[in-house]
Amino acid sequence: MRNYTLGLLACTLVFTLLAAACDQSGSSSAGTAGASSSGGSSSGGGGGSGGGGSGGTTGLTLTSTALPLATVGQFYSTTLPFAGAAAAVTVNITSGAFPPGVNMTSAGNISGNPALTGQWGVQIEATDGVTTIVAQLSLTVQGVAGSGQLENQLRQIIAQKNIQPMPQPPGVNQARVELGRNLFFDKELSGNRDVSCSTCHHPRFNYGDGLNLSVGVGGTGGIGPGRDHPAKTFVPRHAPAIYNTTLMPELFWDKRVGMPPPPPGQQPGQTQTPEGPTSLNPLAAQALFPMVSITEMRGTGHSLDGLSDPAYRAAIVNRLTQYSDYVTMFNSAFGAGNMTVDNMVIAIAEFERSQTYANAPWDRYLRGDNNALTDAQKRGASIFFGPGGCDACHGGPLLTNFTTHNIIIPQFGPGQGQGVQGREDYGFENVTGNQQNRYQFRVPSLRNVAITAPYMHNGAFSSLTEVVNHYRNKAASTNGFTGLNMVQANDLAPTLLPTTNVLQTPSQLFLNVPNNLSPQQVQDIVAFLEALTDPAAVNRMSDIPTVVPSGLSIDR
């Protein structure tokens, strides 16, 4: 647009990547329980469980990086144990996150009521004005025993429906991951060298961009909610996060790239794309298309104008051959003489493949940890898989069955050139040519959904509560939509189209969701959706390279 194991090993790998990134930039980094330092005085680092020095070293140190144990839903408070400070210490988080409900002040005071269980890894940078240290913190939030009745009810549903946790993350080729990581963040892949895949899929925004509709080439104001375009040119659809995409057989909101399920008894065929079938896997194949989209990455007014899409991609690879570091990385990943378009997108896909996370509280609960979920989250799961009927579409380990549906989302923005004023988006019909698929979009995975707002194919809803209430209120939600709560309300609300057309053919499965969910049930469903967050997926700023081979600026 990151081979990983579960639990503690996933966190350890985060810290290993951080250390490697620091080594590349010429600074030192400690392991999981250490701290590194720089500045006018020396400090210990990388030894034992803390950043404290030994043998008479002086300067700012962190005496322990393993924080006291926290309990979900119970007030937590601690202060980072600094020693040897020459003045007041200022601390900021550079990667990772504390659990929802817990915050840290700039002085290193940590407090709040943690809402999710699990192990939360956080990288911090602290300075007293003389010495600066980088440390990896670890906060474990334990669960509590809840209602036995709720426990029995949910376990029965899980057994009846054979609900399974996420599979273990796939093994990855580290050389290809590293090449793909650099390509993902390098603006050399865009026509005017002004955007990268990360512009719209950035770790600061949990591999989305925080916008309703993305702003690609020609954008101003950096990345995220402050990004704008002088001509108000928007990408017609919302940028989804890249988490767990390697497990998805069909990609894009309209499934225009993917490997459809084969007929019974037959093996899967080739990946289908708008340019015909390909032997590339779906994740690699999808990477071919954003780079040739005029509004996303290709742009106009550069030396590659006029080339066909295949020729344009080949020209991008030719650009990469001019950088010795890319030649070295391609050689390491694929062998000498293999700088090709296919290998470029295979490497990008391998980096995205590494962003697979399978240790959310819900996964740990499914593996037998009864205390991984709170009672509210258990109530929400029982509704989700029970009377709410949500799993009719959001089933399976990824919580999607990859079908398409019209759930009567109001339309706005530039659209895809169809319908009213040429500004409607017919969705899956654009792929199938079948009018019965009009306004249908792919069911998204709900993994890490709480950290990847806004929601829907056009980012119409800003919160999970809005989403669940849309299912509850249906036509009233659609007709009452004003767009005024959107991040880009000033630009997009005035483009809102009449809702008559989308209301004509709602999906029956959407209509099957009960209209009588109580406010408490809505809150419980949202609590369950929040329990789909893997702590290791949040705020992965450590993935950003210090530099990329082209030397171009990196979106941070």
N, C-alpha and C positions, 0 to 999 in steps of 0.2 A: 504496500500500500505504500523457544529457546529450547548422552543417554541420561533422563531425569528420573529420580525416584521420589517416593512419597515422604510426607512428614518431615522429620528432622533432616533427612538427606536432601530434600528439596531446598530447605533453608541453607544448608551447607553449600549447595551448589551456587546459590545466589551470591554468597560471600566469596566463593572461589572466583566467580566471574568478576566481581568487584575488584578483587585483588589483582586479577590479570589486567583489568582496565587501568588500574593505578600504575602497575608496573610499566605498561606501555607508555604512559605519560611521564615517566621518570620519577614518580613518587613511590613511597613504600606503603604497603598495606598489610595489616595483620589478618589473621584468620578469623574464624567465627567469633572467638571470645577475646580478641585483642584490639589494640588501638595503635594507630601510627601517628607520628607527630612531625611538625616542621616549625621553624621559627628560630628565634634568637637563643633559645635554651633547649636542652635536650630533654626528652622524656622517654620513659620505657615504653615498650609496645610489643605486642605479639607474644608475650610470655604468659603462660598459665591462663587463668580465667579473667584476668584484668589487664588494664593498660598501665598499671603502676610499674615504676622502674625498679631497679635493684642496684646494689653496689654504689649508692650515694648519688644517683642521678637526680637532677632537679628539673623543675618546670612543671607545666600543667600535665596531670595524668588523670585517668579515670580508673579508680581502684577496682571496679567490677563492672562487667558488661552484661552479666546475667541478672536481670531485674527480679525482684521478689514476685512470687506467684500471685496471680490475680484470680478472682472467681467471677464467673459471668453474672451480671446483674447486681453485683455488690460493689459498693464504693471502693475505689482503689486510689492510693496515693503513695508516691515515693519521690525522692529527689536523687538525681544522678550524683554519685559520690566522687566529686572532683577533689583533687589534692594538688598542692603546689601552685595554686593560681596566683599570678602577680596582681590581678585585679578581678573585677566582676567577670564572670564567664558568660559568653553568649553562645547559644546552641541553636542549630537549625537542622532539620531533617533533609538529607540529600537523596534518600531512596528508601523504599519500603514505607510501612505505615503501622501505627498502633491500631488496635481494634476500634470499630465505631463506638463512640461514646467516651473514648479516652483521648486526651489531648496533652501536649507538652508545651510549656511556656518557653520563651527564649532564654530563661535562666536555668532550664533543665528540670523544672518541676512537672511531674507527670501525675495526672489525676483524672477521675471520671468513673462512669459505670460501664464496663465493657459489655457490649451487646452480643458478641460472638466468641465462641470458644476457639481454641487452636493456638499454634505457636506463631507469633508475629515478629518478624525480623525487621529491624530499622537501622539504617546507616545514618549516623549523625556527624556533623562537623562542629567542633567546639573551639573557641578561642578566648584567651584572656588579653588579647592585644599584643602579646609577645610570642606565645606558642600556640600553634593550631594543631589539633589532633582530630583524626578520623577514627570512629569506632563503630563496631557492629553490636547493636543491642538485641537482646532476645527477651520477649515477654510471653510467657505461657499463661493462657486463660483456661482454667479448669471449669468443668461443668458441675452441676448440682443435681442430685436426685430429685425428680419431679413426681407428678401424679402417676400412680400405678395404673389408674384407669386409662389415662391418655396413652401411656406406654403400651398397654395391651391392645388398645384400639388401633394404634398406628402399626404395630408389629403384625397384626392380623391383616391389615390392608397390604402391607409390604409382601407378606407371604402369599396372599391370594393373587396379587398381580405380578409376583416374581420381580419386584423392583430391584435393580442392581446399581451398585456405585459406578462411578467412572472407571474405565479400564486404566491400568497403569500407563503413565506417559510413555510414548514410544522412544526407542533408542534413536539417537541422532548422530550424524557425522559431524564432529566438532569443527573440522576444517571448513566444511560447507556452511555450518552455522556462522562461523566467523566471517566468511566471505559474504554470506547473505545479510548479516548484520550491517556490514559496511555499505552494501548496496542499498539496503532499506533506508539508511539515513543520509545517503549521498544524493545531492541535487543534480549530479551529473546525468542522472537518468531522466531528467525532464528537458524538454526542448530548449527552453530559455534558461536552464540551470537555476530556476527560482523555487522549485518545490521538490520534495522527495516523497517517498511512500509515507514517511513519518509525519509529514505535514498534516495529513488527515488521520493518521493512526499513530498517535504519539503516547509514549508511556506516561507522560505527565497527566494525560486524560485517559489513562488505562486503555491505551491503544485504540481510542476513538479520538474525536476532536472536540467534544462538548458542544457542538453546533447542531442545529436542526438540519440544515443543508450545508454541506461542506463548501468551502471556498478554496479552489485549487490555484491554477496559474494566475498570475497577476494580482494575487491577494496582498493586502497590506495589514499592518497591525500585529505581525507575529503569528502565533498559533493559538488555537482555542477560541473561547468566546469573544476575544477582542479582534478576531480576524474579520476583515471586510474586503470589499472589492470596489474600486472606484466606479465601475460600470454596473455594479450590483449583479454580477454574473455568479450564479450559484450552480453547483452540481445538483442535478435533479433529485437525488436521493441521499438519505442519511448514511454516513460512514459507519459501518459496524466494526466492533472490536475484532481483533485477529485471534483471540483466545480459542484454543481447541479446534481450529479450523482444519487441522490435518485429519480429524475424525469425521469431517463432513463430506458426504459424497456429492452434494450439489451446492453451488455457491452463487453469490449475488442474490439480491432480493427477488429477481425474476427467474432464478435457476438457469441462466443462460449458459453457464459452464457447469458441467457435472457428469457424473456417471449414473444414469438412471437405474433403478433396480431392474435386474434382468428378469425375463419370464421364468416361471418355476422350472427348476431343473437345468437352467442354463447358467453359464459363467458370465460375469460382467464383461461388457464390451469396452470399447475405447471411450475416452472422455469426449463428450460432445461440447463444441464451442460454436460461437457465431461464424468462425472461419472453417468449420468442418471438424471431423474427428481428429484426435491426436493421441499419441501414445503417452503423453505427459499425464501425470496424475492430476486430479482436479485442482489441488492447491497450487501446483506449479502452473497449470494452464490459466488459472484466473489471473495470475500476475502479468500475463501478456497484455491485458486489456486496459487497465488504468493508465499505463504509460502511453497508449495511443489515443486516449480520450482528450479532445481539444480542451475541455474545461478542467480536467483533472490534472494532467501532467504534460501533455504534448504542447499545447499552446500554439501560437503562430508568430510569424515575424522573425524567424531564425533560419539558419542555413539548411535545415532539414525539411523545410516546407515543400509540399508537393510530392514527397515520397509516399509510396504505398505503405500500409501498416507494416508488412513484413520487412520492407526495405528500411523503414524508419527504425525498427528495432535493431536491425543489423548495423545501422549507422551508430546507434547508441553503444553497442558492443565495441565498434571500432573506436569510439571515443575512449572507452575503458582501456583499450590496448595501449594507449599513450601513457599510462601510469604504471610504473614498474611494480608498485606494491600490488596492484590488481593482477598483473601477470603472475606474480609469485603466488598470490592467494588462489587464483584459478588453477595453477599448476599443482598446488598442494591439495586442492579439493577434487580435481578431476583428471590430473595428469597433464603433461606438457602438450601444448597445441590444441587445447580444448576450450578456448574462449569463444563460446557460441551463445546464441540467444537462448536455446533450450537450457544450457547449463547455468546461464544467468538467472532464469526464473526458477530452476531447480534449487539453486542456492537460496534465493529469497524465500522459497517455500520451506526450506530446511530451517531457516531462522524462525519463520512463523510456526513451524512444527515444534520448535523448542518451547513455544508459548502454550504448552499443554499442561493443565493443572487439575489434579484429581484428589485434592485433600481439603475440600470444603467441610464444614461441620456436617452437612448432609451425607457426604461420603463416609466420614468417620462413624456416623450413626448407623449407616447401612452395613458397615463392617463390624458392628456389634457394640459400639460405645454408646450406651443408653443415655449418658449425660452430655453427649455432644450437642444436643439441641435443648433449648428451653421449652417450657410448657407451651408458650405462645407459638413457637416454631412448630411444635408437634401438632398443635391444634390446626395451624395453617396447612401443614402437610396432609392431615387427615381430610380437610376440606378439598384441597387441591386434587388429591387422588380419589376422593370420595364424591360427595354430592355436588361439588363445584364442577366436576367433569373436565377440569383443565387438562388432564393427561390424555384426553382424546386426541389432542394435537401435540401437547408438550409432554410426550412420553419418552421412554428410553433413557439411557445414561446421560445423554446430552440435553434431555428435556425438549426434544423436537423430533417429529417424524418426517420433517422435510416436505410435507404437503403444502399446498398453496390455498389461501382462503381470502375472501373479501370480508374483512371485519369492519367495514364502513368507516374507514379513516378519512376525514376531510382532506381535500386536496388543495395544495397551494404551491407557490414557487413556479419555476419555469416549465415543469412537466416534461413530457417526452414527445410533444408535438401532436398529441391526439386530442380529440373531443373539443370541449368548450374552449374557444379562443386559442386552440392549439396548445393548451397548457395542461391538459389532463395527462395522467400516466396510467395506461391500461395494464401495466404490470405483466403478469404471466402471459396474457394474450399476445404481447409483443414477441414472445418466443414461440408459442404454439400456433398462432393465427386463428385460434378458436375463441369466438366471442364469449363462450361460457366461462372463460378464464379471465374475463375483464375485471379489473380492480383487485385481482388476487395477487398476493405476495407470499413469499416463502415464510413458513413458521420459523422464527429465530430460536436458537438455543437460549435457554435461560441461565446457563452457567455464567457466573460473575455478573449477573444482570444488575445487581444493586450498584455496581461501580461504573456502569457503562451508559448512563443517561445521556441524552434523551432517547425516547423509544419510538418504535414503529418505523416503517420504510422511509418516512419523511421527517422523523424526529418530532412528531406532533405533540407528544406528551413529555412533560419534564420530570415526572415522578412516578414511582410504582403505584402509589395510591391513585393517581389519575388513570393509570392503565387499568387497574382492577375495577375502578368505578365505571370505566367505559364498558367493560364486559357486563357489569351489573345494570347500567342505565341505557346502554345501547343507543337507540335512535335519539333519545333525549341528549345523550352525550355528544353525538355527532351534530345535531342541529344547534346545540348550545355552544359549540366550539367557536371561540373568537380568535384564538391564536395569541392573545395578549400575554399569556404566561410564558411564551416561548423566548428563548435566548435572543433570537433574531426577530422579535415581534415587530419592531419598527419597519423592517424591510419586507417581512413575509406575511404578516397579518393582513395588509391591504390587498394581497394577491389571492386571498381565500376565495375559492370557487363555490358555487351553489352545491348543496349536498344531495340534490334530488337523484342524480345518476348513481352515486355509490350506494344509496339506500335501496335501490331496486333489486339487487341480487346478493343479499348478505348470505354468508355461509351458514348452512344449517347447524353445523357444530358450534359456531359462534352463538347462534340463537338458543342452542341447548343449555348454555351457561345460565344458571338460575338468576332471575331478576330480584330475588328477595334476600340476597346476602345482607346481613346486618352490618352496621359500621364496625362492630367488633370482629366479625368474620373477615371483613376487608383488611383490618389491621393484622389479623393473624396470618392471612395469606401473604401479606407484605413481609411479615416477620420470617415466614418460611423462605420467601424469595431471597431475603438478605442472607439466609443461612447457606446459600449456594455460592458464597464468596470464598475462594481459596486465599488465605492470607498471603501466600507467596506471589499472587498475581497483582497485588495492589501497588501502584506507584513504582513501576520498575525503571526508575530513572537510571539505575546502574547499567542498563542495557545500552545507553547512548555512548557511542565511541568518543574518545577524546578528540580525535581528528579522523577524517576519511581520506582515502588516497588522492582524491581530486583536490583537496585543500579548500574546497568550498565551505561556506558557513553551514553549521548544523543547527537545526531547530532545537532549541532547548526550553 
